[in-house]
Amino acid sequence: MPRLTATLALLLSGWLIAAPLAVFAGLPLPYLLGPLMLSASLGILRPGLLPEGYVFPQPVRLVFIGLIGMMIGGQITPALFSEPLRLIFSVAALAGFVAAAQSFNYLIFRHFGGYDRATALCAGAPGGLFESIALGEEAGADLPRLMLQQFLRVILVVTALPIGLSLWLGAPVGSSAGASFARAGTDWGAFPAIVATLAAGILAGSLLRLPARQLTGPLVAAAVVTLTGLAPVSLPQWLINDAQIVVGIALGLRFKGLDRALLMRGTWLSVLSVAGMMLLAAFFAGLLGLAWSEPFDVLLISFAPGGLTEMALVALSLEANPAFVTLHHIIRILLTVLGLGALSRRLPRKL
């Protein structure tokens, strides 16, 4: 019961306090960043307020990430794959980005951070958060440091990129910008189809072992339903806002109970790492702009080494093509995991 009470309190605080304050302050992605900041502050400053060993319920997080995937999948059209030659350019550019980012990060964590080889290699992976942690554990990496750097990578990009884009564009991005692919009203009659598609997507993602399967499984299911004309996938805005609150709270709680000295050291290392990766992302986005007609900011989001779910939300807020962005992030994650797997096999199992 205490864990259920803690979960309900976090969700209510995110909905009633953190998200409205973030909207009022004009933050980008307020329904994501507001709750994230709330739960991260609680986990670092007052972890004792939460039950011992508390983690945010993963089934709840899984469902709401799946809903975001469904909304993205509903935007997929055949036109996305109509230019295979340009898609080949995308794969080549993403491969160059992954190789450059992985090498740069290894130098940062190995020589500036003093991490051992396995930890530096897996902490520097520009994608595949859970896969990099699993591979690091097999290679004998320092798991607290590895997990810290990987979570910081996602959170720093999720926080800094929307703010940077807001300053560049001169207007907020995210829910506060008022842009969304969600439906304003609620068609309760569509909910059985939504639930069935979500369940099928979660099951398919797990069985097929898709990257970021909690997002990509429902995404693929929604795309199939939409492309075949079985049913339109259109979620109400309040449900998408709820999904962002859940994802934000779950991300912020990753910092619960961390040693502050370790956190500070990891933060400055991550700032160096993320800054370097964003410069690389800008470079490769500029190159890819020679092949694609998408605006530079959309291409930059497509390379940004944040979480797939969160980057898709940024794309949604810009009224960009979220399917285009998501496709590039899936490719980035696949290339990162394949490369990291090959490199990690060369490491000794005990370091």
C-alpha positions as CSV (number, residue, x, y, z in Angstrom):
1,M,0.0,0.0,0.0
2,P,2.8,2.6,0.7
3,R,4.2,2.0,-2.8
4,L,0.7,2.6,-4.3
5,T,0.3,5.7,-2.2
6,A,3.7,7.0,-3.3
7,T,2.9,6.4,-7.0
8,L,-0.5,8.1,-6.8
9,A,1.1,11.1,-4.9
10,L,3.8,11.4,-7.6
11,L,1.3,11.4,-10.4
12,L,-1.1,13.9,-8.7
13,S,1.9,16.2,-7.9
14,G,3.0,16.0,-11.5
15,W,-0.5,16.7,-12.9
16,L,-1.6,19.3,-10.3
17,I,1.7,21.1,-9.5
18,A,4.7,20.4,-11.7
19,A,3.1,20.4,-15.1
20,P,1.0,23.6,-14.5
21,L,4.1,25.4,-13.1
22,A,6.1,24.4,-16.1
23,V,3.4,25.6,-18.5
24,F,3.2,28.9,-16.6
25,A,7.0,29.3,-16.8
26,G,6.9,28.7,-20.5
27,L,9.1,25.6,-20.4
28,P,9.4,23.5,-23.5
29,L,7.7,20.1,-23.2
30,P,6.2,21.2,-19.8
31,Y,4.2,18.0,-19.2
32,L,7.5,16.1,-19.5
33,L,10.1,18.4,-18.0
34,G,8.0,19.7,-15.1
35,P,7.3,16.2,-13.6
36,L,10.9,15.1,-14.4
37,M,12.4,18.0,-12.4
38,L,10.0,17.3,-9.5
39,S,10.8,13.6,-9.2
40,A,14.5,14.1,-9.8
41,S,14.7,16.8,-7.0
42,L,12.7,14.5,-4.7
43,G,15.0,11.5,-5.4
44,I,18.2,13.5,-4.9
45,L,17.3,15.8,-2.0
46,R,14.6,13.9,-0.1
47,P,14.8,10.2,-1.0
48,G,13.6,9.2,2.4
49,L,10.1,10.5,1.6
50,L,9.7,7.5,-0.7
51,P,9.3,3.9,0.5
52,E,12.5,1.9,0.8
53,G,13.4,0.4,-2.5
54,Y,10.7,2.2,-4.4
55,V,10.8,2.3,-8.2
56,F,8.1,3.6,-10.4
57,P,5.8,0.8,-11.6
58,Q,7.2,-0.3,-15.0
59,P,3.9,-1.7,-16.3
60,V,2.4,1.8,-15.9
61,R,5.3,3.4,-17.7
62,L,5.1,0.7,-20.4
63,V,1.5,1.5,-21.2
64,F,2.0,5.3,-21.5
65,I,5.1,5.0,-23.6
66,G,3.1,2.6,-25.8
67,L,0.4,5.3,-26.2
68,I,3.1,7.8,-27.4
69,G,4.3,5.2,-29.9
70,M,0.7,4.7,-31.1
71,M,0.3,8.4,-31.8
72,I,3.5,8.4,-33.8
73,G,2.6,5.3,-35.7
74,G,-0.6,6.9,-36.7
75,Q,1.4,9.5,-38.7
76,I,3.3,6.9,-40.8
77,T,2.5,7.0,-44.5
78,P,3.9,5.2,-47.5
79,A,5.6,8.4,-48.5
80,L,8.1,7.9,-45.7
81,F,9.7,5.0,-47.6
82,S,9.1,6.4,-51.1
83,E,12.8,7.6,-51.6
84,P,15.0,4.6,-50.8
85,L,18.2,6.3,-52.1
86,R,17.8,9.1,-49.6
87,L,17.2,6.6,-46.9
88,I,20.5,5.0,-47.8
89,F,22.2,8.4,-47.3
90,S,20.5,8.6,-43.9
91,V,21.9,5.2,-42.8
92,A,25.4,6.2,-43.9
93,A,25.2,9.5,-42.1
94,L,23.9,7.9,-38.9
95,A,26.7,5.2,-39.1
96,G,29.2,8.1,-39.3
97,F,27.6,9.9,-36.4
98,V,27.5,6.7,-34.2
99,A,31.1,5.9,-34.8
100,A,32.3,9.5,-34.2
101,A,30.2,9.9,-31.0
102,Q,31.2,6.5,-29.6
103,S,34.9,7.3,-30.1
104,F,34.6,10.9,-28.7
105,N,32.7,9.6,-25.6
106,Y,35.2,6.9,-24.9
107,L,38.0,9.5,-24.8
108,I,36.0,11.7,-22.4
109,F,35.1,8.9,-19.9
110,R,38.4,7.0,-20.2
111,H,40.8,9.9,-20.0
112,F,38.9,12.7,-18.2
113,G,36.7,10.5,-16.1
114,G,39.3,7.8,-15.4
115,Y,36.8,5.1,-16.0
116,D,37.9,1.5,-16.8
117,R,37.6,0.4,-20.5
118,A,34.3,-1.4,-20.2
119,T,32.6,1.4,-18.3
120,A,34.0,4.1,-20.6
121,L,32.9,2.1,-23.7
122,C,29.4,1.4,-22.6
123,A,28.8,4.7,-20.9
124,G,29.7,6.4,-24.2
125,A,27.2,4.6,-26.3
126,P,25.1,7.3,-28.0
127,G,21.9,5.2,-27.8
128,G,20.5,1.9,-26.6
129,L,20.3,2.8,-22.9
130,F,19.2,-0.5,-21.5
131,E,21.2,-2.5,-24.0
132,S,24.4,-0.6,-23.1
133,I,23.8,-1.3,-19.4
134,A,23.2,-5.0,-20.1
135,L,26.4,-5.3,-22.2
136,G,28.3,-3.3,-19.6
137,E,27.2,-5.7,-16.8
138,E,28.4,-8.7,-18.9
139,A,31.8,-7.0,-19.5
140,G,32.3,-6.1,-15.8
141,A,31.7,-2.4,-16.0
142,D,31.1,-0.2,-13.0
143,L,27.3,-0.2,-13.1
144,P,26.5,2.8,-10.9
145,R,28.7,5.0,-13.0
146,L,27.5,3.4,-16.3
147,M,23.8,3.9,-15.4
148,L,24.4,7.4,-14.2
149,Q,26.1,8.5,-17.5
150,Q,23.5,6.8,-19.7
151,F,20.5,8.4,-17.8
152,L,22.3,11.8,-17.8
153,R,22.8,11.5,-21.5
154,V,19.1,11.1,-22.1
155,I,18.0,13.7,-19.5
156,L,20.5,16.4,-20.6
157,V,19.5,16.1,-24.2
158,V,15.8,16.0,-23.4
159,T,16.2,19.1,-21.3
160,A,18.7,21.1,-23.3
161,L,17.5,20.5,-26.9
162,P,13.9,21.8,-26.5
163,I,15.2,24.8,-24.6
164,G,17.9,25.5,-27.3
165,L,15.3,25.1,-30.0
166,S,12.9,27.4,-28.2
167,L,15.6,30.1,-28.0
168,W,16.5,29.6,-31.7
169,L,13.0,29.6,-33.0
170,G,11.9,32.4,-30.7
171,A,8.9,30.4,-29.4
172,P,8.5,27.5,-27.0
173,V,8.4,24.0,-28.3
174,G,6.4,21.2,-26.6
175,S,2.9,21.2,-25.2
176,S,3.3,24.9,-24.2
177,A,3.6,25.7,-27.9
178,G,0.1,24.4,-28.4
179,A,1.1,22.0,-31.2
180,S,0.0,18.4,-31.2
181,F,-1.1,15.6,-33.4
182,A,-3.5,14.5,-30.7
183,R,-7.2,15.1,-30.9
184,A,-8.7,17.8,-28.8
185,G,-11.9,15.9,-28.0
186,T,-12.5,12.4,-26.7
187,D,-14.2,9.7,-28.8
188,W,-14.9,7.1,-26.2
189,G,-16.1,4.7,-28.9
190,A,-12.6,4.5,-30.3
191,F,-11.1,3.3,-27.0
192,P,-11.6,-0.4,-27.6
193,A,-9.6,-0.2,-30.8
194,I,-7.0,1.9,-29.0
195,V,-6.6,-0.7,-26.3
196,A,-6.5,-3.6,-28.7
197,T,-3.9,-2.0,-30.8
198,L,-1.8,-1.1,-27.8
199,A,-1.9,-4.6,-26.4
200,A,-1.0,-6.1,-29.8
201,G,1.9,-3.7,-30.2
202,I,3.3,-4.3,-26.7
203,L,3.2,-8.1,-27.3
204,A,4.7,-7.9,-30.8
205,G,7.5,-5.6,-29.6
206,S,8.4,-8.1,-26.9
207,L,8.2,-11.2,-29.1
208,L,10.2,-9.6,-32.0
209,R,12.7,-8.0,-29.6
210,L,12.5,-4.6,-31.3
211,P,14.8,-1.8,-30.1
212,A,12.9,0.4,-27.6
213,R,10.1,-2.2,-28.0
214,Q,7.8,-0.5,-25.5
215,L,7.6,2.4,-28.0
216,T,8.3,0.7,-31.3
217,G,5.9,-2.2,-30.9
218,P,2.8,-0.1,-30.5
219,L,4.2,2.3,-33.1
220,V,4.3,-0.5,-35.7
221,A,0.9,-1.8,-34.6
222,A,-0.6,1.6,-35.1
223,A,1.1,2.1,-38.4
224,V,-0.3,-1.3,-39.7
225,V,-3.8,-0.4,-38.5
226,T,-3.6,3.0,-40.1
227,L,-2.0,1.9,-43.4
228,T,-4.5,-1.0,-43.9
229,G,-7.4,1.3,-43.2
230,L,-8.7,-0.9,-40.3
231,A,-9.1,2.1,-38.0
232,P,-7.7,5.7,-37.6
233,V,-5.4,6.1,-34.6
234,S,-6.2,9.4,-32.9
235,L,-5.6,9.9,-29.2
236,P,-7.1,12.8,-27.1
237,Q,-4.8,15.5,-25.9
238,W,-5.3,14.8,-22.2
239,L,-4.1,11.2,-22.7
240,I,-0.9,12.4,-24.4
241,N,-0.3,14.9,-21.6
242,D,-0.8,12.0,-19.0
243,A,1.7,9.9,-21.0
244,Q,4.3,12.7,-20.8
245,I,3.8,13.1,-17.0
246,V,4.3,9.4,-16.4
247,V,7.5,9.3,-18.6
248,G,8.9,12.4,-16.9
249,I,8.3,11.1,-13.4
250,A,9.8,7.7,-14.2
251,L,13.0,9.4,-15.7
252,G,13.5,11.7,-12.8
253,L,13.3,8.9,-10.2
254,R,16.4,7.3,-11.8
255,F,18.4,9.7,-9.6
256,K,16.9,8.5,-6.4
257,G,19.6,7.9,-3.7
258,L,22.6,8.7,-5.8
259,D,25.7,9.9,-4.1
260,R,25.9,13.7,-4.7
261,A,29.7,13.7,-5.3
262,L,29.3,11.0,-7.9
263,L,26.4,12.9,-9.4
264,M,28.4,16.1,-9.7
265,R,31.3,14.4,-11.3
266,G,29.1,12.5,-13.7
267,T,27.2,15.6,-14.6
268,W,30.2,17.6,-15.8
269,L,31.5,14.6,-17.7
270,S,28.0,14.2,-19.3
271,V,27.9,17.9,-20.2
272,L,31.2,17.5,-22.1
273,S,29.9,14.4,-23.8
274,V,26.5,15.8,-24.7
275,A,28.0,19.0,-26.0
276,G,30.4,17.1,-28.2
277,M,27.6,14.8,-29.5
278,M,25.3,17.7,-30.3
279,L,28.1,19.4,-32.3
280,L,28.6,16.1,-34.2
281,A,24.8,15.8,-34.6
282,A,24.7,19.3,-36.1
283,F,27.5,18.4,-38.5
284,F,25.9,15.2,-39.8
285,A,22.5,16.9,-39.9
286,G,23.9,19.5,-42.2
287,L,25.4,16.8,-44.4
288,L,22.1,14.9,-44.5
289,G,20.4,18.2,-45.5
290,L,22.0,17.8,-48.9
291,A,19.9,14.7,-49.5
292,W,16.7,15.4,-47.6
293,S,14.5,18.5,-47.9
294,E,13.6,18.5,-44.2
295,P,14.5,21.6,-42.2
296,F,17.7,21.6,-40.2
297,D,16.0,21.6,-36.9
298,V,14.1,18.4,-37.8
299,L,17.3,16.7,-39.0
300,L,19.1,17.8,-35.8
301,I,16.4,16.2,-33.7
302,S,16.8,13.1,-35.9
303,F,20.5,12.8,-34.8
304,A,20.2,14.1,-31.2
305,P,21.3,11.3,-28.8
306,G,18.3,11.5,-26.5
307,G,15.6,9.0,-25.8
308,L,13.6,7.8,-28.8
309,T,10.3,8.6,-27.0
310,E,11.4,12.1,-25.9
311,M,12.9,13.1,-29.2
312,A,9.6,12.0,-30.9
313,L,7.8,14.3,-28.5
314,V,10.0,17.2,-29.5
315,A,9.3,16.4,-33.1
316,L,5.6,16.4,-32.4
317,S,5.8,19.8,-30.7
318,L,7.5,21.3,-33.8
319,E,4.8,19.9,-36.1
320,A,7.5,18.0,-37.8
321,N,7.1,14.5,-39.2
322,P,7.5,12.3,-36.0
323,A,7.7,9.2,-38.1
324,F,10.7,10.5,-40.0
325,V,12.4,11.4,-36.7
326,T,11.5,8.1,-35.1
327,L,12.8,6.1,-38.1
328,H,16.2,7.8,-37.8
329,H,16.4,7.1,-34.1
330,I,15.5,3.4,-34.5
331,I,18.4,3.2,-37.1
332,R,20.7,5.0,-34.7
333,I,19.8,2.7,-31.8
334,L,20.3,-0.4,-34.0
335,L,23.7,0.8,-35.3
336,T,24.8,1.7,-31.7
337,V,23.8,-1.7,-30.2
338,L,25.4,-3.7,-33.0
339,G,28.6,-1.7,-32.8
340,L,28.7,-1.8,-29.1
341,G,28.1,-5.5,-29.0
342,A,31.0,-6.1,-31.4
343,L,33.3,-3.9,-29.4
344,S,32.3,-5.3,-26.0
345,R,33.1,-8.9,-27.1
346,R,36.8,-7.8,-27.4
347,L,36.9,-6.7,-23.7
348,P,37.9,-9.1,-21.0
349,R,35.0,-10.2,-18.9
350,K,36.7,-9.2,-15.6
351,L,38.3,-5.8,-15.3
